[in-house]
């Protein structure tokens, strides 16, 4: 069974690392070709969800870097949490 990524328990960086680690393990398992069709489809769906989560977290990190890099608004940087708070 796939691990559920914690909602707000982990920092965005830790959440990204956990999601990426799970995605890498999932890909390795799929590459063996030993899964039946149902297992492969479920693994693919989980992989897509993990990919999308990683992409979202990377976009949030990029936005944070842009805010930190804006010399016109040095105090505008804020903590970006996965839940938007």
Secondary structure, 3 states (H helix, E strand, C coil): CCCCCCCCCCCHHHHHHHHHHHHHHHHHHHHCCCCCHHHHHHHHHHHHHHHHHHHHHHHHHHHHHHHHHCHHHCCCCCCCCCCCC
